[in-house]
């Protein structure tokens, strides 16, 4: 009698790959948007236009930094899921082999 696997390792591996692909997509999108988001030109020559443009540039840089951190966290989450799937599969195989004795 074989015991059913409690964790479906292929599903965990697929989810890990999806998260990793999502992190890569986020990184690519951020790289494409970095220029327009952080290089805002003032619409006029007065001080108010320069201050508004500087505010938008600062906000864009802060957004880029936050999204970079989010991308790194998502990538680490994907790696953790992948390692956990391998560990669960190995543990289930070991438990199944032990119960077969």
Buried (B, 14 or more C-beta within 10 A) or exposed (E): EEEEBEEBBEEBBEBBEEBBEBBBEBBEEBEEBBEEBBEBEBEEEEEEEBEBBEEBBEEBEEBBEEBBEEBEEBBEBBBEBBEBBBEBBEEBEEEEEEEEE
